[in-house]
């Protein structure tokens, strides 16, 4: 399978803006540089806000950042 590389800046912005901050578990783990297992644990401990529809889980990036700020030490 060949991976398509997107080089057009306008196309990249359109794709990035399509979900407007909605991420799945894998995407969130990559952005936060943590494992999916850690995402699961943080969800269970109510450290991450999430939206669940059926079995689908999504995260709003601004909500995640806001929640993580509450754990800031300094």
N, CA, C and O atoms as CSV, one atom per row, in Angstrom:
chain,resi,resn,atom,element,x,y,z
A,1,UNK,N,N,0.841,-1.177,0.000
A,1,UNK,CA,C,0.000,0.000,0.000
A,1,UNK,C,C,0.884,1.237,0.000
A,1,UNK,O,O,1.854,1.312,0.755
A,2,UNK,N,N,0.562,2.179,-0.820
A,2,UNK,CA,C,1.362,3.384,-0.959
A,2,UNK,C,C,0.730,4.526,-0.165
A,2,UNK,O,O,-0.477,4.755,-0.250
A,3,UNK,N,N,1.542,5.232,0.599
A,3,UNK,CA,C,1.062,6.359,1.394
A,3,UNK,C,C,1.115,7.621,0.562
A,3,UNK,O,O,2.111,7.900,-0.105
A,4,UNK,N,N,0.037,8.381,0.605
A,4,UNK,CA,C,-0.046,9.618,-0.144
A,4,UNK,C,C,0.454,10.763,0.723
A,4,UNK,O,O,-0.018,10.938,1.846
A,5,UNK,N,N,1.385,11.528,0.227
A,5,UNK,CA,C,1.931,12.666,0.954
A,5,UNK,C,C,1.232,13.923,0.466
A,5,UNK,O,O,1.189,14.195,-0.734
A,6,UNK,N,N,0.686,14.689,1.404
A,6,UNK,CA,C,-0.021,15.922,1.054
A,6,UNK,C,C,0.957,17.076,1.152
A,6,UNK,O,O,1.487,17.358,2.228
A,7,UNK,N,N,1.197,17.737,0.045
A,7,UNK,CA,C,2.164,18.829,0.029
A,7,UNK,C,C,1.500,20.197,-0.080
A,7,UNK,O,O,2.128,21.207,0.236
A,8,UNK,N,N,0.267,20.251,-0.512
A,8,UNK,CA,C,-0.442,21.516,-0.673
A,8,UNK,C,C,-0.905,22.021,0.701
A,8,UNK,O,O,-1.648,21.328,1.397
A,9,UNK,N,N,-0.471,23.218,1.089
A,9,UNK,CA,C,-0.794,23.775,2.397
A,9,UNK,C,C,-2.296,23.955,2.583
A,9,UNK,O,O,-2.815,23.681,3.665
A,10,UNK,N,N,-2.992,24.404,1.566
A,10,UNK,CA,C,-4.441,24.612,1.668
A,10,UNK,C,C,-5.160,23.288,1.915
A,10,UNK,O,O,-6.118,23.231,2.686
A,11,UNK,N,N,-4.699,22.233,1.263
A,11,UNK,CA,C,-5.301,20.917,1.453
A,11,UNK,C,C,-5.072,20.426,2.871
A,11,UNK,O,O,-5.985,19.885,3.495
A,12,UNK,N,N,-3.859,20.608,3.390
A,12,UNK,CA,C,-3.555,20.207,4.767
A,12,UNK,C,C,-4.466,20.938,5.752
A,12,UNK,O,O,-5.007,20.328,6.675
A,13,UNK,N,N,-4.633,22.234,5.556
A,13,UNK,CA,C,-5.471,23.022,6.463
A,13,UNK,C,C,-6.920,22.576,6.384
A,13,UNK,O,O,-7.607,22.544,7.406
A,14,UNK,N,N,-7.397,22.235,5.211
A,14,UNK,CA,C,-8.778,21.778,5.055
A,14,UNK,C,C,-8.989,20.451,5.779
A,14,UNK,O,O,-10.013,20.242,6.430
A,15,UNK,N,N,-8.013,19.565,5.657
A,15,UNK,CA,C,-8.123,18.267,6.323
A,15,UNK,C,C,-8.055,18.452,7.835
A,15,UNK,O,O,-8.854,17.865,8.565
A,16,UNK,N,N,-7.109,19.260,8.313
A,16,UNK,CA,C,-6.968,19.502,9.748
A,16,UNK,C,C,-8.211,20.160,10.334
A,16,UNK,O,O,-8.592,19.857,11.464
A,17,UNK,N,N,-8.840,21.043,9.593
A,17,UNK,CA,C,-10.013,21.752,10.086
A,17,UNK,C,C,-11.298,20.961,9.984
A,17,UNK,O,O,-12.322,21.377,10.526
A,18,UNK,N,N,-11.266,19.828,9.301
A,18,UNK,CA,C,-12.477,19.036,9.092
A,18,UNK,C,C,-13.072,18.560,10.405
A,18,UNK,O,O,-14.292,18.570,10.566
A,19,UNK,N,N,-12.238,18.146,11.343
A,19,UNK,CA,C,-12.731,17.665,12.629
A,19,UNK,C,C,-12.732,18.748,13.695
A,19,UNK,O,O,-13.250,18.536,14.792
A,20,UNK,N,N,-12.163,19.894,13.390
A,20,UNK,CA,C,-12.163,21.045,14.301
A,20,UNK,C,C,-11.912,20.644,15.752
A,20,UNK,O,O,-12.713,20.933,16.640
A,21,UNK,N,N,-10.787,19.975,15.970
A,21,UNK,CA,C,-10.417,19.650,17.339
A,21,UNK,C,C,-10.933,18.316,17.844
A,21,UNK,O,O,-10.633,17.945,18.979
A,22,UNK,N,N,-11.692,17.584,17.054
A,22,UNK,CA,C,-12.160,16.263,17.493
A,22,UNK,C,C,-11.115,15.213,17.157
A,22,UNK,O,O,-10.690,15.082,16.009
A,23,UNK,N,N,-10.711,14.473,18.171
A,23,UNK,CA,C,-9.679,13.466,17.992
A,23,UNK,C,C,-10.178,12.114,18.472
A,23,UNK,O,O,-11.006,12.040,19.380
A,24,UNK,N,N,-9.677,11.047,17.868
A,24,UNK,CA,C,-9.959,9.732,18.415
A,24,UNK,C,C,-8.860,9.407,19.438
A,24,UNK,O,O,-7.941,10.200,19.645
A,25,UNK,N,N,-8.963,8.263,20.056
A,25,UNK,CA,C,-8.031,7.891,21.124
A,25,UNK,C,C,-6.581,7.823,20.635
A,25,UNK,O,O,-5.672,8.294,21.318
A,26,UNK,N,N,-6.372,7.249,19.478
A,26,UNK,CA,C,-5.017,7.122,18.934
A,26,UNK,C,C,-4.412,8.486,18.627
A,26,UNK,O,O,-3.248,8.739,18.938
A,27,UNK,N,N,-5.202,9.359,18.019
A,27,UNK,CA,C,-4.704,10.691,17.676
A,27,UNK,C,C,-4.361,11.487,18.933
A,27,UNK,O,O,-3.359,12.201,18.974
A,28,UNK,N,N,-5.203,11.356,19.958
A,28,UNK,CA,C,-4.947,12.061,21.207
A,28,UNK,C,C,-3.665,11.551,21.859
A,28,UNK,O,O,-2.861,12.338,22.357
A,29,UNK,N,N,-3.479,10.244,21.855
A,29,UNK,CA,C,-2.268,9.661,22.443
A,29,UNK,C,C,-1.020,10.186,21.741
A,29,UNK,O,O,-0.025,10.496,22.396
A,30,UNK,N,N,-1.065,10.285,20.434
A,30,UNK,CA,C,0.075,10.807,19.680
A,30,UNK,C,C,0.327,12.271,20.043
A,30,UNK,O,O,1.468,12.662,20.285
A,31,UNK,N,N,-0.728,13.075,20.081
A,31,UNK,CA,C,-0.564,14.503,20.400
A,31,UNK,C,C,-0.008,14.721,21.799
A,31,UNK,O,O,0.799,15.625,22.014
A,32,UNK,N,N,-0.432,13.901,22.748
A,32,UNK,CA,C,0.020,14.052,24.131
A,32,UNK,C,C,1.314,13.274,24.410
A,32,UNK,O,O,1.892,13.380,25.492
A,33,UNK,N,N,1.757,12.495,23.422
A,33,UNK,CA,C,2.956,11.655,23.558
A,33,UNK,C,C,2.833,10.673,24.725
A,33,UNK,O,O,3.748,10.512,25.532
A,34,UNK,N,N,1.679,10.029,24.781
A,34,UNK,CA,C,1.416,8.997,25.779
A,34,UNK,C,C,0.838,7.785,25.055
A,34,UNK,O,O,0.509,7.871,23.871
A,35,UNK,N,N,0.711,6.667,25.746
A,35,UNK,CA,C,0.154,5.462,25.121
A,35,UNK,C,C,-1.379,5.504,25.162
A,35,UNK,O,O,-1.976,6.250,25.938
A,36,UNK,N,N,-1.996,4.686,24.309
A,36,UNK,CA,C,-3.459,4.572,24.332
A,36,UNK,C,C,-3.918,4.000,25.666
A,36,UNK,O,O,-5.003,4.323,26.149
A,37,UNK,N,N,-3.102,3.167,26.244
A,37,UNK,CA,C,-3.435,2.597,27.553
A,37,UNK,C,C,-3.490,3.692,28.627
A,37,UNK,O,O,-4.343,3.652,29.514
A,38,UNK,N,N,-2.588,4.658,28.544
A,38,UNK,CA,C,-2.608,5.790,29.473
A,38,UNK,C,C,-3.851,6.646,29.242
A,38,UNK,O,O,-4.454,7.134,30.198
A,39,UNK,N,N,-4.232,6.829,27.989
A,39,UNK,CA,C,-5.468,7.562,27.682
A,39,UNK,C,C,-6.648,6.864,28.347
A,39,UNK,O,O,-7.496,7.519,28.954
A,40,UNK,N,N,-6.707,5.538,28.234
A,40,UNK,CA,C,-7.781,4.772,28.878
A,40,UNK,C,C,-7.794,4.989,30.386
A,40,UNK,O,O,-8.852,5.191,30.981
A,41,UNK,N,N,-6.621,4.948,30.998
A,41,UNK,CA,C,-6.528,5.123,32.448
A,41,UNK,C,C,-6.970,6.525,32.856
A,41,UNK,O,O,-7.681,6.690,33.847
A,42,UNK,N,N,-6.554,7.527,32.098
A,42,UNK,CA,C,-6.941,8.905,32.413
A,42,UNK,C,C,-8.439,9.110,32.218
A,42,UNK,O,O,-9.063,9.871,32.958
A,43,UNK,N,N,-9.022,8.437,31.226
A,43,UNK,CA,C,-10.475,8.519,31.039
A,43,UNK,C,C,-11.179,7.904,32.246
A,43,UNK,O,O,-12.130,8.475,32.778
A,44,UNK,N,N,-10.710,6.749,32.666
A,44,UNK,CA,C,-11.320,6.046,33.796
A,44,UNK,C,C,-11.241,6.883,35.081
A,44,UNK,O,O,-12.175,6.891,35.883
A,45,UNK,N,N,-10.113,7.587,35.264
A,45,UNK,CA,C,-9.916,8.421,36.452
A,45,UNK,C,C,-10.459,9.842,36.289
A,45,UNK,O,O,-10.225,10.708,37.132
A,46,UNK,N,N,-11.191,10.069,35.184
A,46,UNK,CA,C,-11.822,11.366,34.894
A,46,UNK,C,C,-10.815,12.508,34.776
A,46,UNK,O,O,-11.090,13.642,35.169
A,47,UNK,N,N,-9.661,12.191,34.236
A,47,UNK,CA,C,-8.639,13.216,33.990
A,47,UNK,C,C,-8.762,13.806,32.595
A,47,UNK,O,O,-8.175,14.846,32.297
A,48,UNK,N,N,-9.529,13.134,31.741
A,48,UNK,CA,C,-9.740,13.617,30.379
A,48,UNK,C,C,-11.232,13.715,30.081
A,48,UNK,O,O,-11.976,12.764,30.326
A,49,UNK,N,N,-11.675,14.852,29.558
A,49,UNK,CA,C,-13.074,14.950,29.124
A,49,UNK,C,C,-13.228,14.286,27.759
A,49,UNK,O,O,-12.372,14.446,26.889
A,50,UNK,N,N,-14.303,13.552,27.574
A,50,UNK,CA,C,-14.509,12.881,26.294
A,50,UNK,C,C,-15.986,12.829,25.955
A,50,UNK,O,O,-16.856,12.987,26.812
A,51,UNK,N,N,-16.238,12.604,24.680
A,51,UNK,CA,C,-17.591,12.472,24.150
A,51,UNK,C,C,-17.744,11.025,23.711
A,51,UNK,O,O,-16.902,10.496,22.986
A,52,UNK,N,N,-18.818,10.389,24.153
A,52,UNK,CA,C,-19.035,8.995,23.786
A,52,UNK,C,C,-20.408,8.856,23.149
A,52,UNK,O,O,-21.424,9.231,23.733
A,53,UNK,N,N,-20.418,8.312,21.943
A,53,UNK,CA,C,-21.652,8.019,21.233
A,53,UNK,C,C,-21.581,6.550,20.855
A,53,UNK,O,O,-20.809,6.156,19.981
A,54,UNK,N,N,-22.393,5.751,21.522
A,54,UNK,CA,C,-22.303,4.309,21.326
A,54,UNK,C,C,-20.964,3.814,21.837
A,54,UNK,O,O,-20.628,4.007,23.005
A,55,UNK,N,N,-20.204,3.178,20.966
A,55,UNK,CA,C,-18.867,2.710,21.345
A,55,UNK,C,C,-17.768,3.646,20.869
A,55,UNK,O,O,-16.586,3.391,21.101
A,56,UNK,N,N,-18.152,4.723,20.208
A,56,UNK,CA,C,-17.192,5.675,19.662
A,56,UNK,C,C,-16.828,6.725,20.704
A,56,UNK,O,O,-17.705,7.310,21.339
A,57,UNK,N,N,-15.546,6.958,20.874
A,57,UNK,CA,C,-15.057,7.959,21.819
A,57,UNK,C,C,-14.298,9.023,21.036
A,57,UNK,O,O,-13.457,8.706,20.195
A,58,UNK,N,N,-14.600,10.277,21.318
A,58,UNK,CA,C,-13.911,11.405,20.696
A,58,UNK,C,C,-13.541,12.410,21.774
A,58,UNK,O,O,-14.165,12.474,22.833
A,59,UNK,N,N,-12.514,13.192,21.478
A,59,UNK,CA,C,-12.018,14.204,22.407
A,59,UNK,C,C,-11.967,15.540,21.696
A,59,UNK,O,O,-11.502,15.622,20.560
A,60,UNK,N,N,-12.442,16.588,22.353
A,60,UNK,CA,C,-12.285,17.949,21.835
A,60,UNK,C,C,-10.964,18.466,22.365
A,60,UNK,O,O,-10.781,18.576,23.577
A,61,UNK,N,N,-10.039,18.788,21.467
A,61,UNK,CA,C,-8.707,19.214,21.843
A,61,UNK,C,C,-8.713,20.402,22.801
A,61,UNK,O,O,-7.964,20.375,23.778
A,62,UNK,N,N,-9.515,21.443,22.578
A,62,UNK,CA,C,-9.524,22.565,23.533
A,62,UNK,C,C,-9.973,22.139,24.936
A,62,UNK,O,O,-9.454,22.641,25.932
A,63,UNK,N,N,-10.932,21.219,25.015
A,63,UNK,CA,C,-11.389,20.721,26.326
A,63,UNK,C,C,-10.300,19.938,27.043
A,63,UNK,O,O,-10.133,20.051,28.257
A,64,UNK,N,N,-9.566,19.148,26.281
A,64,UNK,CA,C,-8.473,18.359,26.864
A,64,UNK,C,C,-7.404,19.298,27.425
A,64,UNK,O,O,-6.936,19.111,28.548
A,65,UNK,N,N,-7.023,20.301,26.646
A,65,UNK,CA,C,-6.014,21.250,27.112
A,65,UNK,C,C,-6.468,21.980,28.368
A,65,UNK,O,O,-5.686,22.173,29.299
A,66,UNK,N,N,-7.723,22.382,28.391
A,66,UNK,CA,C,-8.269,23.088,29.558
A,66,UNK,C,C,-8.233,22.191,30.798
A,66,UNK,O,O,-7.850,22.639,31.879
A,67,UNK,N,N,-8.626,20.946,30.645
A,67,UNK,CA,C,-8.630,20.015,31.771
A,67,UNK,C,C,-7.211,19.741,32.271
A,67,UNK,O,O,-6.972,19.688,33.477
A,68,UNK,N,N,-6.283,19.569,31.347
A,68,UNK,CA,C,-4.899,19.303,31.733
A,68,UNK,C,C,-4.282,20.488,32.470
A,68,UNK,O,O,-3.383,20.307,33.292
A,69,UNK,N,N,-4.754,21.693,32.183
A,69,UNK,CA,C,-4.247,22.878,32.889
A,69,UNK,C,C,-4.576,22.831,34.374
A,69,UNK,O,O,-3.871,23.433,35.185
A,70,UNK,N,N,-5.639,22.122,34.735
A,70,UNK,CA,C,-6.001,22.032,36.162
A,70,UNK,C,C,-5.001,21.203,36.957
A,70,UNK,O,O,-4.979,21.263,38.186
A,71,UNK,N,N,-4.169,20.425,36.253
A,71,UNK,CA,C,-3.139,19.623,36.908
A,71,UNK,C,C,-1.776,20.308,36.919
A,71,UNK,O,O,-0.784,19.735,37.371
A,72,UNK,N,N,-1.740,21.522,36.424
A,72,UNK,CA,C,-0.484,22.272,36.360
A,72,UNK,C,C,0.022,22.583,37.751
A,72,UNK,O,O,-0.755,23.004,38.608
A,73,UNK,N,N,1.288,22.390,37.991
A,73,UNK,CA,C,1.871,22.561,39.321
A,73,UNK,C,C,2.280,23.997,39.581
A,73,UNK,O,O,2.035,24.509,40.673
A,74,UNK,N,N,2.885,24.653,38.630
A,74,UNK,CA,C,3.365,26.027,38.875
A,74,UNK,C,C,2.455,27.060,38.301
A,74,UNK,O,O,2.722,28.255,38.424
